[in-house]
Amino acid sequence: MALSKNTSFMSSRTRWMASVAALAMLAGGSYGVLSLAGPHEARAAQVVTGDLNAQAMPSFSTVVQRVKPAVVSVKVKLDAGVTQAADLSEQFDNLPPQIQEFFKRFGQQQDQSPSRPRPQQAPAMAQGSGFFISADGYLVTNNHVVQNAKAVTITKVDGTELTAKVVGTDPKTDLALLKVNEKGDYPFVALAKDAPMVGDWVVAIGNPFGLGGTVTAGIVSAHGRDLGSGPYDDYLQIDAPINKGNSGGPTFNLKGEVVGVNTAIFSPSGGSVGLAFAIPASTVTSVVDQLEHGGKVNRAYLGVRVQPVTQDLADGLGLPTAAGALVDSAELGTPAAMAGLKSGDVITRMNGVAIKDARELTRKVGAMKSNDKAEFTYLRDGKEQTTTVALAVQSDEGQAKADASSSDAKSILGVKLAPARAVPGAGDVGVVVVGVDPNGQAAAKGLSEGSVILEVGGKPVERPEQVKSGLEQARKDGKKAVLLKIRTEDGSRFMAVTFAAA
C-alpha cells in the first residue's frame, strides 16, 4: 500500500511540475522548476517542453523585413480604347472548358474578370505587383499587368512613386521586365537557383486589392502544374493566400530568395481559395536575361507537331509504357526533318534525359536557344534510334504543339467513309469521314465529318475497304489497338482505335 500511495503522489507531483514548466515557457520566462524536481519530474517537464517547441509556428518577420523593400506596386495606364480585360478574355476563351470554369487571372482592373469582360468604357487602368532584381532599377512583373501600357508607375513600400518603361515582354510565359527611369540604388532580391520542395514554407508579398506591402504565407503544394494557358506551363502550386493585385509579385523561400512569380489562381469567386500558381524562378531567370539583352526571348525551334502518348496509342505502337512525344509531322525544311525525324516516331529522350510527354518536350526545346544542338532518342518501328539536331530560331507560329485530345472510349469505330477524290474539297489523298455514329468510338474521340484518314497501322489508305481491312488485320494479329493518322482543319494527328477484349 505504501508503494502504491507513493506512486500516486509522485504521479500527481510530476503532472503538477510539468504544468508549471509549460506555463513558464508560454509566459516566456524561467522559474527554475527543473532544478527543484527529481529525475522523473525533470524528464516529464522536458517532454512537455519539447512537444511545445515542436508545435511552435515559424516566424517570417526576419525574412519579410529584409525583402519587403524590394517589392513594389505596379500601376498601368492603358492605351486609349484598350483594356486588359479584353485581352484576358480572349486568352480565357481559348482555355479548355473545365479550366475556364475555375481559372481566373488576377492583377487586372478592379471588379473585372475574364469571364465578365466590360465594355470599352471600362477604366483604362490596371494594377499588380513587381519586384526589383538589380540595384540599378530593373523589375519583374507579369506580362498581363503591363501589356498595352501607355505609362507605368511604380510605388515603393515607403510610398515613393517612380516612373518605369517596359524593356520587354514574353506573353508565352506571362513575364515582363521593366526599368525605372529615375537613377538610384534600389533594394533588390535574388532569384533562387534551386527549386523549392513540396512542403517547404514560402512567403508571398504584393499588392492585393491595392493594399500594398501585404504579406501572406503558406507552403509549396505541388510542382509542374499545367493550366492549359500556354505551351510552357510549368507552375509551382502554393497555398499562400493570393488575390487580385498580387499578380507579378514574388514568392520567397525562407532564405529570402524568389522561388516564383505569382500569376494565377483557381477560384470560382475570383478571391483566394488557397490554390495559387507561380512561374518558377528557373523560367524567370532564363526569360529575364534575354529580355534585358534584346527585349525579346529567342527560343529554339525543332519543327515538329507532337501529341501525348496515351495508353491506347502505346498499345497501337507496341510500346511498353505510355511515355514520350509522338511526332504527328516533321515539316519539310525544318531542323527535325533534316535530322531524319518523321511522322510516327516517338521521342523518348532529349540530351539523355527521359521525356515524359509532349508538353515536356515543348518546354525543353523552348528553353534552348537557336543554333544549340540537341540529341534526340526516338523509337521507330519498335527500334531505338538517335539523331542530333541543330535547332533553329522559333517564329511566332513555329513551336512544338501538344495535341491533348484523347479519349478512353472503347467501342467500334462507327463511321461512314468515301475516297477523298470523290468528295469535293477533300483533296486527292486518303479516305474522308462522311458520317459519324454518335455512339461509336470515333465520335467519342473527336473524329468528325470531313476528317480525312491518311493511314491505318502505318500504311497509306485510299479506299474505304483499305481502312476496314487494316482494322480487321490488326484485330486478327492480336493487337490491343491500331493507329489511324488523320487530317483535320487543325492539322494532322494520330488516333488510336482500340479493340474490345474477346
C-alpha positions in Angstrom: 0.0 0.0 0.0 2.8 2.4 0.8 4.4 1.8 -2.6 1.0 2.4 -4.3 0.4 5.6 -2.3 3.9 7.0 -3.0 3.5 6.2 -6.7 0.2 8.1 -6.8 1.8 11.1 -5.1 4.8 11.2 -7.4 2.5 10.9 -10.4 0.4 13.9 -9.2 3.6 15.9 -8.4 5.0 15.1 -11.8 1.9 16.3 -13.6 1.9 19.5 -11.5 5.6 20.3 -12.2 5.1 19.6 -15.9 2.2 22.0 -16.0 4.3 24.7 -14.2 7.1 24.2 -16.7 4.7 24.5 -19.6 3.1 27.7 -18.2 6.6 29.2 -17.6 7.6 28.5 -21.2 4.4 30.0 -22.6 4.9 33.1 -20.4 8.4 33.5 -21.9 10.1 33.2 -18.5 12.0 30.6 -16.5 11.2 29.8 -12.9 13.8 27.2 -12.1 11.2 24.4 -11.8 13.5 21.8 -13.3 16.1 22.4 -10.6 13.5 21.6 -7.9 12.3 18.4 -9.5 13.7 15.0 -9.1 14.9 13.0 -12.2 11.4 11.6 -13.0 9.8 15.0 -12.7 12.6 16.7 -14.8 12.1 14.2 -17.6 8.3 14.8 -17.6 8.8 18.6 -17.8 11.3 18.2 -20.6 8.9 16.1 -22.6 6.2 18.7 -22.3 8.6 21.5 -23.2 9.9 19.6 -26.3 6.3 19.0 -27.6 5.5 22.7 -27.3 8.7 23.6 -29.2 7.8 21.1 -32.0 4.4 22.6 -32.4 5.6 26.2 -32.5 4.8 28.0 -35.8 7.7 29.7 -37.6 8.1 33.4 -37.7 8.7 35.0 -41.1 9.5 38.5 -39.7 13.2 38.4 -40.3 12.8 37.4 -44.0 10.0 39.9 -44.6 11.9 42.8 -43.1 14.8 42.0 -45.4 13.0 41.5 -48.7 9.9 43.8 -48.4 11.6 47.0 -49.5 12.3 45.3 -52.9 8.6 44.6 -53.6 6.6 47.3 -55.3 3.1 48.1 -56.6 2.7 48.5 -60.3 0.1 50.8 -61.8 -0.5 50.9 -65.5 -2.3 53.5 -67.7 -3.5 51.7 -70.8 -3.6 52.9 -74.4 -6.9 54.6 -75.2 -9.7 52.2 -76.2 -7.8 49.2 -75.0 -8.5 47.2 -71.8 -6.6 44.4 -70.2 -9.9 42.6 -69.7 -10.5 42.3 -73.4 -7.1 40.6 -73.9 -7.5 38.4 -70.9 -11.0 37.4 -72.0 -9.6 36.3 -75.3 -6.9 34.2 -73.5 -9.7 32.8 -71.2 -11.9 31.8 -74.1 -9.0 29.7 -75.5 -8.7 27.6 -72.4 -10.3 24.2 -72.1 -13.9 24.3 -70.7 -13.0 22.6 -67.4 -10.3 25.2 -66.9 -12.5 28.1 -67.9 -14.9 27.4 -65.0 -12.2 28.0 -62.4 -9.3 29.8 -63.9 -9.0 33.5 -63.1 -6.3 35.8 -64.0 -5.6 38.5 -61.4 -3.8 41.8 -61.4 -6.4 43.3 -63.8 -8.8 46.1 -63.3 -10.8 46.2 -60.1 -14.0 44.1 -60.3 -13.1 42.8 -63.7 -12.7 39.1 -64.6 -12.1 37.3 -67.8 -15.5 35.7 -67.6 -17.2 39.1 -67.3 -15.5 41.5 -69.7 -16.7 45.0 -69.5 -17.5 47.3 -72.4 -14.9 49.6 -73.9 -15.7 52.3 -71.4 -14.1 50.3 -68.6 -11.4 52.1 -66.6 -8.2 52.4 -68.6 -6.1 51.5 -65.6 -4.6 48.2 -64.3 -2.6 47.3 -61.3 -0.4 44.5 -60.0 2.8 43.8 -58.2 6.5 43.5 -59.0 10.0 43.4 -57.5 13.5 44.8 -58.1 16.1 42.3 -59.3 19.0 44.8 -59.6 20.3 47.9 -57.8 20.0 50.0 -61.0 16.3 49.6 -61.1 15.3 46.5 -63.2 12.0 45.0 -62.1 10.0 41.8 -62.9 6.2 41.6 -63.2 3.6 39.8 -65.3 3.1 40.5 -69.0 -0.7 40.7 -68.5 -0.2 43.5 -66.0 1.7 45.8 -68.4 0.5 44.7 -71.8 -0.8 47.7 -73.8 0.7 50.0 -71.3 0.9 53.7 -72.1 2.5 54.7 -68.8 3.8 52.7 -65.8 4.1 54.0 -62.2 6.0 52.1 -59.5 5.2 52.7 -55.9 7.7 51.5 -53.3 6.8 50.3 -49.8 7.6 53.8 -48.3 5.2 55.4 -50.7 7.8 56.8 -53.2 6.5 56.9 -56.7 8.7 56.2 -59.7 8.1 56.0 -63.5 9.2 53.0 -65.5 9.4 51.7 -69.0 8.7 48.3 -70.4 12.0 46.8 -71.5 10.5 43.6 -72.9 7.7 41.1 -72.5 7.2 37.4 -73.1 3.4 36.5 -73.4 4.2 32.8 -73.7 5.4 32.7 -70.0 3.5 35.8 -68.9 6.6 37.7 -67.8 7.7 41.3 -68.3 10.9 43.2 -67.5 10.7 46.9 -66.5 13.2 49.5 -65.6 12.6 52.6 -63.6 13.6 55.9 -65.2 14.9 57.6 -62.1 18.5 56.8 -61.2 19.2 55.3 -57.8 20.5 52.5 -55.7 17.4 50.3 -55.2 17.0 47.4 -52.8 16.7 44.1 -54.8 16.2 40.4 -54.3 17.8 37.3 -55.9 16.2 34.6 -57.9 16.6 31.2 -56.3 18.9 28.7 -58.1 17.3 25.7 -56.5 13.6 24.8 -56.8 11.7 24.5 -53.6 10.5 21.1 -52.4 6.8 20.3 -51.9 6.0 21.1 -48.3 8.5 24.0 -48.0 7.3 27.2 -46.4 7.0 30.2 -48.7 6.1 33.9 -48.2 4.2 36.0 -50.8 4.4 39.8 -50.8 2.3 42.0 -53.1 -0.5 44.5 -53.7 -3.8 42.6 -53.3 -6.8 44.7 -54.0 -4.5 47.8 -54.0 -3.3 47.1 -50.4 0.5 47.4 -51.0 3.0 45.6 -48.9 0.7 42.8 -47.9 2.4 39.6 -46.7 0.9 36.1 -46.7 2.4 32.7 -46.1 1.8 29.0 -47.0 3.6 26.0 -48.4 4.5 24.7 -51.9 1.7 22.3 -52.7 2.9 20.8 -56.0 5.3 21.2 -58.9 4.8 21.2 -62.7 1.2 22.3 -62.8 -0.2 22.7 -66.4 -3.2 25.1 -66.5 -3.6 24.9 -70.3 -2.8 28.6 -70.7 0.3 28.2 -72.8 2.8 25.9 -74.3 5.3 26.4 -71.5 3.1 25.9 -68.4 5.2 24.6 -65.5 3.7 26.3 -62.5 4.5 26.0 -58.8 1.3 25.5 -56.8 1.3 27.3 -53.5 -1.4 27.6 -50.8 -0.4 31.1 -49.6 -3.5 33.4 -50.0 -3.1 35.2 -53.3 -5.7 37.7 -54.7 -6.2 40.3 -57.5 -3.3 42.7 -57.4 -0.7 40.1 -56.3 -0.1 39.3 -60.0 3.6 39.8 -60.8 4.6 39.7 -57.2 7.3 37.4 -55.7 7.0 34.3 -53.6 10.1 33.8 -51.3 11.7 30.9 -49.6 12.9 31.3 -46.0 16.4 32.4 -47.3 14.7 35.4 -48.9 15.2 34.2 -52.5 12.4 34.5 -55.1 11.2 31.0 -55.9 8.3 32.1 -58.1 6.3 35.0 -59.7 2.6 34.8 -58.7 0.5 34.8 -61.8 -2.8 32.8 -61.5 -5.3 31.4 -59.1 -8.1 28.8 -59.2 -11.2 30.4 -57.9 -14.9 30.2 -58.6 -15.4 33.6 -57.0 -12.2 35.5 -58.0 -10.9 35.5 -54.4 -8.3 33.3 -52.8 -9.4 29.7 -52.0 -5.9 28.5 -51.3 -4.9 27.5 -54.9 -2.4 29.8 -56.4 0.2 29.3 -59.1 3.6 30.9 -59.6 6.1 30.9 -62.5 9.2 29.1 -61.2 12.4 31.0 -60.7 14.3 28.9 -63.3 11.9 30.1 -66.0 12.1 33.7 -64.8 15.9 33.7 -64.8 16.1 32.4 -68.4 13.4 34.8 -69.8 14.6 37.9 -67.9 18.2 37.5 -69.0 17.1 37.5 -72.7 14.6 40.4 -72.2 17.4 42.5 -70.7 19.7 41.8 -73.6 17.4 42.3 -76.6 13.9 42.9 -75.4 12.6 39.5 -76.6 13.0 35.8 -76.0 14.9 33.8 -78.5 13.5 30.2 -78.3 14.8 27.2 -80.2 12.6 25.6 -82.9 12.6 21.9 -83.7 9.9 21.8 -86.4 7.6 19.1 -85.3 4.0 18.8 -84.3 3.7 16.3 -81.4 1.0 14.8 -79.2 1.0 12.8 -75.9 1.4 9.1 -76.0 -1.8 7.8 -74.3 -2.1 4.1 -73.3 -4.2 3.5 -76.4 -1.5 4.9 -78.6 1.2 3.0 -76.7 -0.8 -0.2 -77.3 -1.1 0.6 -81.0 2.6 1.4 -81.3 3.6 -1.7 -79.3 5.3 0.4 -76.6 5.8 -0.9 -73.1 4.7 2.4 -71.4 2.6 5.4 -72.3 5.5 7.9 -72.3 7.3 10.2 -74.7 6.1 12.5 -77.5 4.5 11.1 -80.7 5.5 13.1 -83.8 2.5 13.9 -85.9 4.6 15.6 -88.6 8.0 17.0 -89.2 7.7 20.0 -91.5 9.8 20.0 -94.7 13.0 22.1 -94.4 12.8 22.2 -90.5 15.7 21.0 -88.2 13.7 17.9 -87.3 13.1 16.8 -90.9 16.7 17.5 -91.9 17.8 15.3 -89.0 15.6 12.5 -90.2 12.7 12.7 -87.8 9.3 11.8 -89.3 5.7 11.2 -88.6 5.1 8.2 -86.3 8.4 8.5 -84.4 8.2 8.6 -80.6 10.7 10.9 -79.0 11.7 9.3 -75.7 14.9 11.2 -74.6 16.4 14.6 -75.2 20.1 15.0 -74.4 20.0 11.8 -72.4 17.1 12.8 -70.2 13.8 10.9 -70.4 10.8 12.8 -72.0 7.7 12.2 -70.0 5.2 13.7 -72.5 4.7 16.0 -75.4 4.4 19.1 -73.2 7.7 18.4 -71.5 9.4 18.1 -74.9 7.9 21.5 -75.9 9.2 23.1 -72.7 12.7 21.6 -73.0 13.1 22.6 -76.6 11.7 26.1 -75.9 14.2 26.5 -73.0 17.1 26.2 -75.5 18.4 28.8 -77.9 18.6 28.8 -81.6 21.8 27.2 -83.1 22.0 25.0 -80.0 22.4 21.3 -80.7 20.4 18.6 -79.0 20.5 14.9 -79.2 17.1 13.1 -79.5 16.5 9.4 -78.9 13.3 8.1 -80.6 11.5 4.8 -81.4 10.7 3.9 -85.0 9.1 0.6 -85.8 10.0 -0.6 -82.3 13.7 0.1 -82.7 15.6 2.8 -80.8 17.5 5.4 -82.8 19.4 8.6 -82.1 19.9 11.8 -84.0 21.5 15.2 -83.4 19.5 18.3 -84.4 20.8 21.8 -84.9 17.9 23.9 -83.6 16.7 27.0 -85.5 15.0 30.3 -84.5 11.4 29.9 -83.5 9.0 32.2 -85.3 5.7 33.3 -83.8 4.0 30.3 -85.3 6.8 27.8 -85.1 6.6 25.7 -82.0 6.0 22.1 -81.0 2.3 21.8 -80.2 0.9 19.2 -77.9 -2.5 17.9 -79.0 -4.1 16.8 -75.8 -7.3 15.5 -77.5 -7.8 11.9 -76.5 -10.5 9.6 -75.1 -10.8 6.3 -73.3 -13.9 5.2 -75.3 -13.7 1.5 -76.2 -16.2 0.7 -78.9 -16.4 0.2 -82.7 -15.1 2.9 -85.0 -18.6 3.9 -86.2 -18.0 5.9 -89.4 -19.1 6.1 -93.0 -16.3 6.6 -95.4 -15.6 7.8 -99.0 -12.5 8.2 -101.1 -11.1 11.7 -100.8 -11.1 12.1 -104.6 -14.9 11.6 -104.6 -15.5 14.4 -102.1 -15.2 18.0 -103.4 -12.6 19.9 -101.5 -11.2 16.9 -99.6 -8.1 16.6 -101.8 -6.6 13.6 -103.6 -5.2 11.6 -100.7 -6.8 9.5 -98.0 -10.4 8.5 -97.1 -12.9 11.0 -95.9 -15.3 10.6 -93.0 -18.8 11.4 -94.4 -20.9 10.1 -91.4 -20.2 9.5 -87.7 -22.2 7.3 -85.3 -22.6 9.5 -82.2 -22.3 6.3 -80.1 -19.2 5.0 -81.8 -15.5 5.1 -80.8 -14.7 7.7 -83.5 -17.2 10.2 -82.2 -16.0 9.7 -78.6 -12.5 10.5 -79.7 -13.5 13.7 -81.6 -13.4 12.4 -85.2 -16.0 14.4 -87.1 -17.4 14.6 -90.6 -14.8 16.0 -93.0 -11.8 14.4 -91.2 -9.5 12.5 -93.6 -8.0 9.2 -92.6 -4.5 9.1 -94.2 -3.0 5.9 -92.7 -4.1 2.8 -90.8 -1.4 1.0 -88.9 1.3 2.9 -90.7 0.0 2.1 -94.2 -1.5 4.7 -96.5 -5.2 4.3 -97.4 -7.0 5.5 -100.5 -10.3 3.5 -100.3 -12.8 2.7 -97.5 -12.2 -1.0 -97.8 -8.5 -0.4 -97.0 -9.5 1.2 -93.7 -11.8 -1.7 -92.9 -9.2 -4.4 -93.8 -6.5 -2.6 -91.9 -8.6 -2.6 -88.8 -9.6 -6.3 -89.2 -6.0 -7.3 -89.8 -4.8 -5.6 -86.6 -7.6 -7.4 -84.7 -6.5 -10.7 -86.2 -2.9 -10.1 -85.2 -4.0 -9.8 -81.6 -3.2 -6.1 -81.2 -4.9 -4.1 -78.5 -5.1 -1.0 -80.7 -4.2 0.3 -84.1 -3.2 3.8 -85.1 -5.0 6.0 -87.6 -3.3 9.0 -88.9 -6.0 11.7 -89.6 -6.1 15.2 -91.0 -8.4 17.9 -89.8 -8.6 21.6 -90.2 -6.2 21.9 -87.3 -3.6 19.7 -89.0 -2.6 16.0 -88.8 -2.6 13.8 -85.7 -2.8 10.2 -84.6 -5.8 8.5 -83.1 -5.8 5.0 -81.5 -8.6 2.6 -82.3 -8.9 0.1 -79.5 -10.4 -3.4 -79.7 -12.7 -4.8 -77.1 -11.4 -8.0 -75.3 -12.8 -11.1 -77.0 
